[in-house]
Each structure stands twice: as structure tokens, then as C-alpha cells.
């Protein structure tokens, strides 16, 4: 039986980045990936670096909006993290941080932007409300329907096909071991640690980091813990390449839309349009081993929003639509930290894990290595689910 | 090269590829007309290299050409029916 200081379940962005930081700090680390590294949300998302408060937090009323303002502290750390990431990993990651605009079309949406800007200002995030004319001065590709925009100077995008593999390579370079096609089975607590079967490997670990995205709840269940993180199926669209004309990240405050132009020239269009998660044949729930099915209305709705806001994309060919599976916690906030009910078990995920993934990883690794108070992670601790886990564990 | 034995074809037509007239038949795609004429270069990639017909069913986008009609809209040659007088351009850089 092998032993390791830390077993990380999940070879996505959070798992590989956490492995990098832990290995660099001198811990022995095994990353067990059920399929391929970067195969699910970490590589399927569109690579937005969004630092202003996301639209999804604005849909559920003022209480959720105020609560979500706490994420801004993490977002501020993430700005510095992304600014230094290519240097840290020593490889190009397609990081572009030329600023982002969250646009509004109606007076109600402008009002929402205004309220959001005040929350963000109070939380120390520099966003600026500009009118439609000012937005078009800054971003001439925006259409006449844009009535106002919230400008965030650090927003942008990075290449999801490069970021996680770079972290994985760096982790291995630092001495971490990453095993693919090694699903974790029979994870259990034993005296002084944990044991699990990871593919062909039987492993004993002092600590376990659950960074399994849409499978966080499944892995938690192996330890008799409730980790309320839910899978969601999303939709992405990409156009043919064209000469650079959108240097920013574009989002919409009232419609599901995110747009950016990748380094190769393709315009990536997403923003939270659903796809349909596959079902198990026996009707017992979602089958996360198969990709979600596209929904025609999502594709049409996404593209309608895109062409309304950036009319020029109507003249471009759609070359591909894809679906992806992401994971969001029951209260939408990230879940990062140690599970109080079972010391030695850590979780990291629960939403925005591309933008925030490298930051989750750094903060979580600091917590594990230094054993100190979680600081900026305190608001996102799985401790908030102890009302469930007091009967578990 | 075209099969000629026991084949019923549409009317003969001419399309213009990079200004050069190429003969084809109604019912053929632009990709079919170009391929029959031995023209294998459709688009150029980010490194300036020629790319050719690959999936021939609208998925891979390797056969992207541009309508040579002043608008320059990119189209998949494998999905575009050939029409008399149609003008297309291959190997165009990004618009």
C-alpha cells in the first residue's frame, strides 16, 4: 500500500493547482483523476476571468446579492493571482486582462448595475458605471441597444486548454504524482488518516482534498458526509476566427451572456444557458459519465443575446456548440476549506472555479501546510453545512 | 474526375474560384466542383498553411472559403451548392 501526505480527488484546475502548491511546500501528493486531466469543467468552460459580481448572484433577490458581495474579496485576490500566473508557471496561458464590461439594455437593468456597483465599491472592487456612449467609445463593437455598462479594468480571459495542464506539469515537476483513469473507490476514514483505492493503487493518506467538481457530493458520500454541490449542464458556442475586434470580456446584467475573443480569433459565446444532464438508464439520477445534451432553445437564446449586444457576430459562422458540466453549491457560494465534522477532509469547488480556482488552490494549500486560520476562506468554509453533517461522518 | 457511366447530372455551370472559371454541374457543392477540378486548397490556417477538405459534412470547417461578392462572408464549401456564376475566394486571411 502506498502512502501520501495528501490525496487529492480530481485532476481539474483546483486539484492540479492545489497539488502544485502542496508539492512545492514539500508535501507528498497524489492526484487521482477518474478520467483525463482537465476533461470536465476545467477544460470545458469558456475561460472567463470575471471579477465583478456575477449575474447569477443578481437573479435571486437582494439578500443573495449582499451575501455574494463577500466573494469579491476572493475576486480581488484572483486578480493578482492571474496577473502573476504565466510567470509562476513559466508558460503562456492565453491570459488577457484588458478589462470587462457588464452591459445593460433597459432602465431596470441600468438600475441593477448601479446597485451592484455600490455593493462592489463597498467591498473594495473598482467598477465604474458608464453610459452607452461611453461604453461604445471604449468598446466600439457594442450595439446601439447598450444603455450602460459596468467597467471592471482587470477582467478578461485565459485559455482553459492550457491552464490546468500547465498546473499539472508544474505539480509533477515539484514531485506530485498524478494518476489518470483512476477513479477513487472505497474512500474511508481509518485511524489517523484515510484509505482509498485509486484505480490500481491502494493508498493511505493523512489528508484528503475533494476537488472533484460535479462529483464532490459523490466523493463526500464515500466518507458519509453531505457536501451539497450540484452538477449543472451548460452550453457554449464558438464562431469562426476573425481579426481581433473584442479585446474585453463582455457580460450582460439582465440576460445570460458572456463573450470574448480568444487569441486565435474565435468569438466564444456563453453565459449560463442550460444543457440537459444525461440520465441513468435505470432512472436513479443523473449520469455524469456522459456529456449533457444540447438544448436548441439555449443555443438560439444565447446567440440572440450575443447578436443584440455585438451585432457584428451575426455575420460570423457558428463553427461549434458544446455542452459542459459544472458544479455549484446549494447557496451558490464557493465551498473551500476543511470539513469540521471530519478533520483532514478538505473541499474546494462550488462555483466560479475557473476564475477563482488558482486562488482556491493557493489559499487551501496555505491552510493545509500552515495549519492556520483560513482567513479569506472563512466565509466559504464547509462549516456552513454542519447542520447536515452533525448527523453524518 | 467524375463518374460518367449511368449518372444523370444537372445542367452544366461555371463557378469562379479565385477568379478562375471552373466547370461543374447543378446539384454539386462548391467543394465537389473544386475537388473534381483538382483544387485542394480551401482556407489557410493561423500559420499561413493551406488546409483542405476534411469531413465534407459541415463539421470541421476546414473548407471555409469566402464569397467573392464584396461582402466576403465565410462559407463552408462542402455545404454550399454551386450556382452559375458564383464567385468564391480561397486562402483569405481573417476578415
HADDOCK unambig.tbl for C-alpha pairs under 7 A between the chains (distance, minus, plus):
assign (segid A and resid 241 and name CA) (segid B and resid 94 and name CA) 6.77 0.50 0.50
assign (segid A and resid 242 and name CA) (segid B and resid 94 and name CA) 4.78 0.50 0.50
assign (segid A and resid 242 and name CA) (segid B and resid 95 and name CA) 5.41 0.50 0.50
assign (segid A and resid 243 and name CA) (segid B and resid 94 and name CA) 5.29 0.50 0.50
assign (segid A and resid 243 and name CA) (segid B and resid 95 and name CA) 5.69 0.50 0.50
assign (segid A and resid 319 and name CA) (segid B and resid 61 and name CA) 6.76 0.50 0.50
